Amino acid sequence: MLRSQSERRSFVIALKVTAIEKRYLQACAKKAELSVSTYVHRLVMERRLKKPATLPPEVFAFKGQLLHLCGALHPFSQKRLDGDDFNVLERAEVKQIIQNVAELARQINNNLK
């Protein structure tokens, strides 16, 4: 399709990418049956390159759990720093917190796979 003089692309914008990014763009352009330049042009013009403004909810949930665990561990660390020993109830609470940390680690591991 021929474009009028005013519609022709006459400016060049250089874009530096890594080798992997270049291969990815080439593969995407090929899949879309476009040249790389046309593919990138459409991406930019359609604003598909915008990054999400917020993190996924799962990240915030993990952050909340970690902060909760930190708050639960703080009194125990203070007691140990003061040189006091744990009583039976405190030992049980520490064991429960250790189990919570282990479960959180398993959840994080499962979500990263």
C-alpha positions as YAML, in Angstrom:
chain: A
units: angstrom
residues:
- id: 1
  name: MET
  ca: [0.00, 0.00, 0.00]
- id: 2
  name: LEU
  ca: [1.43, 3.34, -1.03]
- id: 3
  name: ARG
  ca: [1.46, 6.16, 1.43]
- id: 4
  name: SER
  ca: [1.34, 9.83, 0.70]
- id: 5
  name: GLN
  ca: [4.46, 11.91, 1.31]
- id: 6
  name: SER
  ca: [3.16, 13.10, 4.70]
- id: 7
  name: GLU
  ca: [2.38, 9.53, 5.85]
- id: 8
  name: ARG
  ca: [5.79, 8.03, 5.08]
- id: 9
  name: ARG
  ca: [8.01, 7.14, 7.96]
- id: 10
  name: SER
  ca: [10.99, 9.40, 7.66]
- id: 11
  name: PHE
  ca: [12.59, 9.34, 11.11]
- id: 12
  name: VAL
  ca: [14.78, 6.61, 12.56]
- id: 13
  name: ILE
  ca: [14.86, 5.70, 16.24]
- id: 14
  name: ALA
  ca: [17.60, 3.33, 17.30]
- id: 15
  name: LEU
  ca: [16.80, 0.68, 19.85]
- id: 16
  name: LYS
  ca: [19.51, -1.29, 21.62]
- id: 17
  name: VAL
  ca: [18.55, -4.78, 22.74]
- id: 18
  name: THR
  ca: [20.39, -7.88, 23.91]
- id: 19
  name: ALA
  ca: [20.93, -10.82, 21.58]
- id: 20
  name: ILE
  ca: [18.18, -12.76, 23.34]
- id: 21
  name: GLU
  ca: [15.76, -9.85, 23.07]
- id: 22
  name: LYS
  ca: [16.57, -9.52, 19.37]
- id: 23
  name: ARG
  ca: [15.85, -13.21, 18.75]
- id: 24
  name: TYR
  ca: [12.62, -12.91, 20.74]
- id: 25
  name: LEU
  ca: [11.49, -9.90, 18.69]
- id: 26
  name: GLN
  ca: [12.40, -11.70, 15.47]
- id: 27
  name: ALA
  ca: [10.40, -14.77, 16.50]
- id: 28
  name: CYS
  ca: [7.39, -12.68, 17.50]
- id: 29
  name: ALA
  ca: [7.54, -10.69, 14.27]
- id: 30
  name: LYS
  ca: [7.79, -13.88, 12.23]
- id: 31
  name: LYS
  ca: [4.80, -15.34, 14.06]
- id: 32
  name: ALA
  ca: [2.83, -12.16, 13.30]
- id: 33
  name: GLU
  ca: [4.07, -12.29, 9.68]
- id: 34
  name: LEU
  ca: [5.61, -8.82, 9.95]
- id: 35
  name: SER
  ca: [9.05, -7.36, 9.68]
- id: 36
  name: VAL
  ca: [10.79, -6.68, 12.99]
- id: 37
  name: SER
  ca: [10.59, -2.93, 12.51]
- id: 38
  name: THR
  ca: [6.86, -3.04, 11.73]
- id: 39
  name: TYR
  ca: [6.26, -5.37, 14.68]
- id: 40
  name: VAL
  ca: [8.11, -3.10, 17.12]
- id: 41
  name: HIS
  ca: [6.40, -0.04, 15.63]
- id: 42
  name: ARG
  ca: [2.98, -1.59, 16.23]
- id: 43
  name: LEU
  ca: [3.93, -2.60, 19.77]
- id: 44
  name: VAL
  ca: [4.99, 0.91, 20.61]
- id: 45
  name: MET
  ca: [2.04, 2.57, 18.94]
- id: 46
  name: GLU
  ca: [-0.42, 0.22, 20.64]
- id: 47
  name: ARG
  ca: [1.35, 0.84, 23.98]
- id: 48
  name: ARG
  ca: [1.79, -2.85, 24.70]
- id: 49
  name: LEU
  ca: [5.21, -2.24, 26.17]
- id: 50
  name: LYS
  ca: [3.77, -0.66, 29.32]
- id: 51
  name: LYS
  ca: [4.83, -2.49, 32.44]
- id: 52
  name: PRO
  ca: [2.20, -3.36, 35.01]
- id: 53
  name: ALA
  ca: [1.85, -0.63, 37.59]
- id: 54
  name: THR
  ca: [1.56, -3.01, 40.52]
- id: 55
  name: LEU
  ca: [2.93, -6.35, 41.57]
- id: 56
  name: PRO
  ca: [0.76, -9.48, 41.42]
- id: 57
  name: PRO
  ca: [-1.44, -10.07, 44.49]
- id: 58
  name: GLU
  ca: [0.54, -13.21, 45.35]
- id: 59
  name: VAL
  ca: [3.66, -11.09, 45.95]
- id: 60
  name: PHE
  ca: [1.78, -8.86, 48.36]
- id: 61
  name: ALA
  ca: [0.38, -11.92, 50.16]
- id: 62
  name: PHE
  ca: [3.88, -13.36, 50.61]
- id: 63
  name: LYS
  ca: [5.15, -10.00, 51.80]
- id: 64
  name: GLY
  ca: [2.36, -9.82, 54.37]
- id: 65
  name: GLN
  ca: [3.12, -13.32, 55.62]
- id: 66
  name: LEU
  ca: [6.82, -12.54, 55.93]
- id: 67
  name: LEU
  ca: [6.12, -9.33, 57.84]
- id: 68
  name: HIS
  ca: [3.77, -11.22, 60.15]
- id: 69
  name: LEU
  ca: [6.47, -13.80, 60.84]
- id: 70
  name: CYS
  ca: [9.03, -11.08, 61.50]
- id: 71
  name: GLY
  ca: [6.68, -9.52, 64.02]
- id: 72
  name: ALA
  ca: [6.15, -12.87, 65.72]
- id: 73
  name: LEU
  ca: [9.90, -13.53, 65.95]
- id: 74
  name: HIS
  ca: [10.83, -10.11, 67.31]
- id: 75
  name: PRO
  ca: [9.93, -10.76, 70.99]
- id: 76
  name: PHE
  ca: [11.91, -14.00, 70.96]
- id: 77
  name: SER
  ca: [14.98, -12.35, 69.53]
- id: 78
  name: GLN
  ca: [14.75, -9.58, 72.13]
- id: 79
  name: LYS
  ca: [14.52, -12.14, 74.93]
- id: 80
  name: ARG
  ca: [17.59, -14.00, 73.64]
- id: 81
  name: LEU
  ca: [19.54, -10.75, 73.29]
- id: 82
  name: ASP
  ca: [18.71, -9.94, 76.90]
- id: 83
  name: GLY
  ca: [20.17, -13.32, 77.93]
- id: 84
  name: ASP
  ca: [16.90, -14.88, 79.12]
- id: 85
  name: ASP
  ca: [15.95, -18.52, 78.48]
- id: 86
  name: PHE
  ca: [12.70, -19.69, 76.89]
- id: 87
  name: ASN
  ca: [10.00, -21.27, 78.99]
- id: 88
  name: VAL
  ca: [7.92, -24.23, 77.73]
- id: 89
  name: LEU
  ca: [5.20, -22.06, 76.16]
- id: 90
  name: GLU
  ca: [7.74, -19.91, 74.31]
- id: 91
  name: ARG
  ca: [9.51, -23.00, 72.96]
- id: 92
  name: ALA
  ca: [6.19, -24.28, 71.60]
- id: 93
  name: GLU
  ca: [5.51, -20.91, 69.97]
- id: 94
  name: VAL
  ca: [8.96, -20.93, 68.36]
- id: 95
  name: LYS
  ca: [8.37, -24.45, 66.97]
- id: 96
  name: GLN
  ca: [5.05, -23.26, 65.49]
- id: 97
  name: ILE
  ca: [6.74, -20.25, 63.87]
- id: 98
  name: ILE
  ca: [9.45, -22.51, 62.42]
- id: 99
  name: GLN
  ca: [6.73, -24.67, 60.87]
- id: 100
  name: ASN
  ca: [5.05, -21.55, 59.45]
- id: 101
  name: VAL
  ca: [8.32, -20.40, 57.89]
- id: 102
  name: ALA
  ca: [8.90, -23.86, 56.39]
- id: 103
  name: GLU
  ca: [5.36, -23.88, 54.93]
- id: 104
  name: LEU
  ca: [5.85, -20.39, 53.49]
- id: 105
  name: ALA
  ca: [9.12, -21.51, 51.90]
- id: 106
  name: ARG
  ca: [7.31, -24.47, 50.32]
- id: 107
  name: GLN
  ca: [4.59, -22.20, 48.96]
- id: 108
  name: ILE
  ca: [7.15, -19.83, 47.46]
- id: 109
  name: ASN
  ca: [9.00, -22.79, 45.94]
- id: 110
  name: ASN
  ca: [5.79, -24.17, 44.40]
- id: 111
  name: ASN
  ca: [4.83, -20.80, 42.91]
- id: 112
  name: LEU
  ca: [8.26, -20.28, 41.35]
- id: 113
  name: LYS
  ca: [8.14, -23.60, 39.46]
...
